[in-house]
């Protein structure tokens, strides 16, 4: 037997210990570049693109495959793919499904970098982007042209939380053979399964709720059977793969996603309803509230609500006033992103291509984390004390 200081191979280790391998509840983190084949015949299959397994590390190893498989089941999809970030998932989806001369219909309230990529990058490749209203539904036909190949939704949308009628849009798109894509990060597969409503492709920034701890960056895409091969071929042509450690963390996050989301939902609704009672607040932008313009769509299609929402003050406060309010908060961190355990706040005057109901006014966006909601309410109350009604 070798001394403790000598290197022992895994094969020799299992032989020494009676062939028993260590078993854990969670899968091991597998990383590597070279994948070994069992035989020459397997190598021949790999060279002819007929090998059924992974041929190289860029194909995504077991940790990534475990995450993709688990996500696909949650989404009720045909195939899932992991990416290094949410934006990477969005960009590669748009590149997979469009070509020169095509037109994309983009809901006006999508994630800012999504719109920026469409307007500044795809435009250089002669792919036209047309911005459409954030609350579009059965009237989607008014915006479709003969060149329209893809409709990109985000419901509810970033920062302003308008919703689209997913069922009406997907039904129309299927009749016209137009691809439909939705950024479903807010609801996650726990509260909405877009593919069950006729959407072709569902995208998530796994950085947010799926991870849940604000300590990694990752995106993911789930497609239906119609687009599975096309997406698979593009994905592997681009040699897309994801860090195995991040895949492990995302898979771990999936296991607690339902429990965490229920807590986020309950706490956010408590804070949102409290905000509705404050004289300083004009309106709370939360789809699960009766006051939301598209509440009926949320009630029809969603099984729950997330911890992210916004609100607008009645008064047009100055930047100095906003600074006093935000800087007085102790429980809320000031920072981008959301979906993590810690509550966060951002404030901005959001611009859109089309009309925005609250044009020129501050929209406060709150990520309600896993803290005691009563403590969060007290913190906001303290911040409000710095504002003049």
C-alpha positions in Angstrom: 0.0 0.0 0.0 1.2 3.5 -0.8 2.2 5.9 1.9 -0.2 8.8 2.8 2.1 11.3 1.1 2.0 9.5 -2.2 -0.7 10.2 -4.9 -3.3 7.5 -5.2 -5.5 7.3 -8.3 -9.3 7.1 -7.9 -9.3 3.6 -9.4 -6.6 2.4 -7.0 -8.4 4.1 -4.0 -11.7 2.2 -4.8 -9.7 -1.1 -5.2 -8.1 -0.6 -1.8 -11.4 0.1 -0.1 -13.3 -2.8 -1.6 -14.5 -1.0 -4.7 -16.9 1.2 -2.7 -17.2 4.8 -3.9 -18.2 7.7 -1.7 -21.9 8.6 -2.1 -23.3 12.0 -1.3 -26.8 13.5 -1.5 -25.7 16.2 -3.9 -23.9 15.5 -7.2 -20.2 16.0 -7.4 -18.8 19.0 -9.2 -17.3 17.7 -12.4 -14.9 19.9 -14.3 -12.4 19.2 -17.1 -11.6 19.6 -20.7 -10.7 16.2 -22.1 -13.5 13.6 -22.1 -12.3 10.0 -22.3 -14.0 7.5 -24.7 -14.5 3.9 -23.8 -13.3 2.6 -27.2 -12.0 3.4 -30.6 -15.5 2.9 -31.9 -16.7 5.7 -29.7 -14.0 8.0 -31.1 -15.2 7.2 -34.6 -18.7 8.1 -33.7 -17.5 11.4 -32.2 -15.6 12.4 -35.3 -18.7 11.8 -37.4 -21.0 13.8 -34.9 -22.9 10.6 -34.1 -21.6 10.0 -30.5 -24.6 10.3 -28.2 -22.7 11.7 -25.2 -20.4 14.6 -24.5 -17.1 14.6 -26.4 -15.3 17.6 -24.8 -15.6 19.8 -21.8 -17.3 22.6 -23.8 -20.3 20.3 -24.2 -21.2 20.7 -20.6 -20.3 18.1 -18.0 -22.4 16.2 -15.5 -23.0 19.1 -13.0 -24.4 21.2 -15.8 -26.4 18.4 -17.2 -27.9 17.7 -13.8 -29.0 21.3 -13.5 -30.4 21.5 -17.0 -32.4 18.3 -16.5 -33.9 19.5 -13.2 -34.8 22.9 -14.8 -36.4 21.2 -17.8 -38.7 19.2 -15.6 -39.7 22.3 -13.7 -40.4 24.2 -16.9 -42.2 21.2 -18.5 -40.0 21.8 -21.6 -38.1 19.6 -24.1 -34.5 20.9 -23.6 -32.8 23.3 -21.2 -29.4 25.1 -21.6 -27.2 26.9 -19.1 -25.4 30.1 -19.8 -22.8 32.3 -18.0 -25.3 35.1 -17.4 -28.9 36.0 -18.0 -28.0 38.4 -20.7 -25.9 35.8 -22.4 -29.0 33.5 -22.5 -31.0 36.3 -24.0 -28.4 37.3 -26.6 -27.8 33.7 -27.8 -31.5 33.1 -28.0 -32.0 36.1 -30.3 -29.0 35.1 -32.4 -30.2 31.5 -32.7 -33.7 32.5 -34.0 -33.1 35.5 -36.2 -31.3 36.3 -39.5 -30.7 39.4 -41.6 -34.0 40.9 -42.8 -36.0 39.7 -39.9 -38.0 41.8 -37.5 -38.3 41.4 -33.7 -41.2 42.8 -31.7 -39.9 43.8 -28.3 -42.1 44.7 -25.4 -41.1 48.2 -24.3 -40.6 47.3 -20.6 -38.0 44.5 -21.2 -34.7 44.4 -19.3 -32.6 47.4 -20.4 -29.6 45.4 -21.7 -32.0 43.3 -23.8 -33.3 46.4 -25.6 -29.8 47.8 -25.9 -28.5 44.6 -27.6 -31.4 44.6 -30.1 -31.1 48.3 -30.9 -27.3 48.6 -31.0 -26.1 45.2 -32.1 -28.8 43.4 -34.0 -29.4 46.5 -36.0 -25.9 46.2 -37.5 -26.9 42.8 -38.9 -30.0 44.2 -40.6 -32.4 42.8 -37.9 -35.1 45.3 -37.2 -36.4 45.8 -33.7 -39.9 47.3 -33.2 -40.8 48.4 -29.7 -44.4 47.5 -28.8 -46.6 48.5 -25.8 -45.8 46.9 -22.5 -49.4 45.8 -22.0 -49.9 44.3 -25.4 -52.4 41.4 -25.8 -54.9 40.5 -28.5 -54.0 43.6 -30.3 -50.6 42.2 -31.1 -51.8 41.8 -34.8 -51.5 45.6 -35.1 -47.7 45.5 -34.9 -46.9 42.4 -36.9 -45.5 42.7 -40.4 -44.5 40.2 -43.1 -40.9 40.3 -41.7 -41.9 39.6 -38.1 -40.2 36.4 -37.0 -40.0 36.7 -33.2 -42.0 38.3 -30.3 -40.0 38.9 -27.1 -42.1 39.4 -23.9 -41.3 40.1 -20.3 -44.3 39.9 -18.0 -44.3 41.7 -15.7 -41.7 43.9 -17.2 -38.6 45.4 -15.6 -39.1 48.4 -13.2 -42.6 49.4 -14.3 -44.3 45.9 -14.0 -46.8 46.1 -16.8 -48.0 42.7 -18.0 -48.8 41.2 -21.4 -51.6 38.8 -22.3 -49.4 35.7 -22.8 -52.2 33.4 -24.0 -53.5 35.8 -26.6 -50.1 36.6 -28.0 -48.9 32.9 -28.1 -52.2 31.9 -29.8 -51.8 34.5 -32.5 -48.1 33.8 -33.0 -48.7 30.0 -33.5 -51.2 30.8 -36.2 -48.6 33.0 -38.0 -45.6 30.7 -37.3 -43.9 33.5 -35.3 -41.5 32.4 -32.5 -42.4 33.6 -29.0 -39.9 34.2 -26.2 -40.4 35.3 -22.7 -38.1 36.5 -19.9 -39.7 34.6 -17.0 -37.2 35.6 -14.3 -39.8 37.3 -12.1 -42.2 34.4 -11.8 -39.8 31.5 -12.1 -41.2 28.1 -13.1 -42.8 27.9 -9.7 -45.3 30.6 -10.4 -45.5 30.4 -14.2 -44.8 27.8 -16.9 -44.9 29.8 -20.1 -44.5 26.7 -22.4 -47.8 25.4 -21.0 -49.4 28.7 -22.3 -48.1 28.2 -25.8 -44.8 30.2 -25.5 -41.9 28.6 -27.4 -38.9 29.6 -25.2 -38.6 30.6 -21.6 -35.5 32.5 -20.3 -34.4 33.1 -16.7 -31.6 35.0 -15.1 -30.7 32.2 -12.7 -28.5 34.9 -11.0 -31.7 36.0 -9.2 -34.3 33.7 -7.6 -33.0 30.3 -8.9 -29.6 31.0 -7.2 -31.1 33.1 -4.4 -28.0 34.1 -2.6 -26.5 36.9 -4.9 -23.2 35.0 -5.2 -23.1 33.8 -8.8 -24.0 34.8 -12.3 -25.9 32.5 -14.6 -28.7 32.3 -17.2 -30.8 29.5 -18.5 -33.1 28.8 -21.4 -35.8 26.1 -21.9 -37.3 25.4 -25.3 -40.1 23.3 -26.6 -39.7 20.4 -29.0 -40.1 22.5 -32.1 -37.0 24.5 -31.4 -34.9 22.0 -29.5 -32.6 20.8 -32.4 -32.1 24.3 -33.8 -31.2 25.6 -30.3 -28.9 22.6 -29.5 -27.0 23.0 -32.8 -26.4 26.7 -32.3 -25.5 26.3 -28.6 -22.8 23.8 -29.4 -21.6 25.6 -32.5 -20.8 28.6 -30.2 -19.2 26.3 -27.6 -21.4 27.6 -24.9 -21.1 26.0 -21.5 -21.3 27.1 -17.9 -18.9 27.0 -14.9 -19.6 23.7 -13.0 -19.4 25.5 -9.7 -22.2 27.9 -10.7 -24.3 25.0 -12.0 -23.9 23.3 -8.7 -25.1 26.4 -6.9 -28.0 26.9 -9.2 -29.0 23.2 -8.8 -28.8 23.7 -5.0 -31.0 26.8 -5.4 -33.6 24.9 -7.3 -34.1 22.6 -4.3 -35.2 25.5 -2.0 -36.8 27.7 -4.7 -40.4 26.9 -3.8 -39.8 27.5 -0.1 -38.0 30.8 -0.6 -40.4 32.1 -3.1 -43.4 31.6 -0.8 -41.6 33.7 1.9 -40.6 36.4 -0.6 -44.3 36.5 -1.8 -45.8 36.8 1.6 -43.4 39.4 2.8 -43.6 41.5 -0.4 -47.4 41.6 -0.3 -47.3 42.7 3.3 -45.0 45.6 2.5 -46.9 46.4 -0.7 -50.2 46.7 1.1 -48.6 48.8 3.9 -47.3 51.1 1.2 -50.8 51.5 -0.2 -51.9 53.0 3.1 -49.3 55.7 3.1 -50.3 59.2 2.0 -46.9 59.9 0.5 -47.4 57.0 -2.0 -49.3 57.5 -5.3 -49.5 53.9 -6.5 -47.9 50.5 -5.8 -46.8 48.6 -8.9 -47.4 45.0 -7.9 -49.3 42.6 -10.2 -50.9 40.7 -7.3 -52.7 43.8 -6.0 -56.2 44.5 -7.2 -55.1 48.0 -8.1 -52.7 46.8 -10.8 -54.1 47.4 -14.3 -53.4 43.9 -15.5 -54.2 42.1 -12.2 -56.7 39.9 -14.0 -53.9 38.5 -16.2 -51.8 37.7 -13.2 -54.8 36.1 -11.4 -55.6 34.0 -14.5 -52.1 32.8 -15.5 -49.9 32.9 -12.4 -49.9 30.7 -9.2 -48.1 33.3 -7.1 -46.1 36.5 -7.0 -42.5 37.3 -6.5 -40.8 39.7 -4.1 -39.9 42.4 -6.6 -42.3 45.4 -7.1 -42.2 49.1 -7.4 -44.0 52.2 -6.2 -44.4 55.9 -7.2 -44.6 58.9 -4.9 -47.4 61.4 -5.2 -45.0 64.3 -5.1 -42.3 64.9 -7.6 -39.4 64.9 -5.2 -35.9 66.3 -6.0 -32.8 64.2 -6.3 -31.7 65.6 -2.9 -35.0 64.4 -1.4 -34.5 60.9 -2.9 -31.0 60.8 -1.5 -32.3 61.6 2.0 -34.9 58.9 1.8 -32.7 56.1 0.4 -29.6 56.9 2.5 -31.7 56.7 5.7 -32.5 53.1 5.1 -30.6 50.5 7.1 -32.3 47.2 6.1 -32.3 47.8 2.3 -29.1 47.5 0.4 -28.6 49.9 -2.5 -27.7 47.8 -5.5 -28.8 46.3 -8.8 -30.2 42.8 -9.4 -32.7 41.1 -7.1 -34.0 37.7 -6.1 -31.6 37.2 -3.3 -32.1 36.8 0.5 -31.2 40.5 1.2 -33.7 43.3 0.5 -32.5 45.9 -2.0 -33.7 49.2 -3.3 -33.1 51.2 -6.5 -34.7 54.4 -7.7 -34.8 55.8 -11.2 -36.6 57.8 -13.9 -37.0 55.1 -16.5 -37.2 55.9 -20.2 -38.9 53.9 -22.8 -39.3 54.1 -26.6 -43.1 54.4 -26.2 -45.2 56.2 -23.6 -44.6 55.7 -19.9 -47.4 56.5 -17.5 -44.9 57.8 -15.0 -42.6 59.6 -17.4 -40.2 61.9 -15.5 -41.1 60.6 -12.1 -39.0 58.5 -9.7 -40.0 54.8 -9.6 -38.8 53.1 -6.4 -38.1 49.4 -7.0 -37.9 47.1 -3.9 -36.5 43.6 -3.8 -38.1 42.2 -0.6 -35.7 39.6 0.8 -36.0 37.1 3.6 -35.9 39.5 6.5 -38.8 40.1 8.8 -41.3 42.3 6.8 -42.2 44.2 10.0 -38.5 45.3 10.2 -38.6 46.3 6.5 -41.7 48.4 7.1 -40.1 50.2 10.0 -37.1 50.9 7.9 -39.2 52.4 5.1 -41.2 54.4 7.6 -37.9 55.9 8.9 -37.0 56.9 5.3 -40.3 58.5 4.7 -39.8 60.7 7.7 -37.2 62.5 5.7 -39.7 63.5 3.0 -42.2 66.3 3.1 -45.7 65.4 2.1 
